[in-house]
């Protein structure tokens, strides 16, 4: 079995994206529930729905980390000129 060494930056981007994404999803979920009842409260969706949400957030976080890593590798081989 071959182990894959993951880049620390890749893990940080994925973890932060996961944390922010799930928090954002919970906020939107509760805003939608508040609109139904005209009363703001905090709750978590049923487990199957929450697992779907987490799955989608994990996927988008991994894609974001992968794209960021690819862009940085592409830029590291080229001189970037900034106008200050």
C-alpha positions, 0 to 999 in steps of 0.5 A: 500500500502506497501512502500519499504525502499531503502538502501542509498548505493543501491540508490547511486550505482544505480544513479552513474551507471545510470549517467556513463552508459548514458554518456558512451552510448552517447559517443559511439553513437556519435563515431558511427555517427562520423565514418559515416561522418568523422566529430565529433559532439555531438547529442542525439539519437531520443527519442524512441532510447534514452528511450530504452538506458536509460531503459537498463542502469537503468536495469543494474544499478539496477542489479549492485546495487543488486549484490553489496548489496548481496555480501556486506551482505554475506561478513559482516558475515564472517571475511575477511583476507587481506594479506598486 
